Amino acid sequence: MNNIRKGDEVIVLAGKNRKARGVVLERVSADYVLVEGVNVAKKHVKPNPMRNETGGIVEKAMPIHISNVAIFNPATGKGDRVGIKEEDGKKVRIYRSNGAVIGAKA
């Protein structure tokens, strides 16, 4: 069971985008995630007439290491660690600070 998944709201702990919040768009690998609006780089793209694509400078979200992000806890307004607890025979993720279930409707 992964601590951070696609669709989670996270906060950046280190780097040039420190304290920025965003939603995880994709797990690139076991150690890297793509976060919306974080670690955006400008890339030069060549035109491809076969695909009807124009060239130019494009902003692209680059992966960030999973150790540099923490799941955002709306109750405390800070980043939090993730714990795993068994409820009704199923494993659920919880916030370590207050024990609330992640993604549960309040």
Secondary structure, DSSP 4 states (H G I P E B T S, - for coil): --SS-TT-EEEE-SSTTTT-EEEEEEE-SSSEEEETTSSEEEEEE--BTTTTB--EEEEEEPPEEGGGEEEEETTTTEEE-EEEEEETTEEEEEETTT-PBTT---
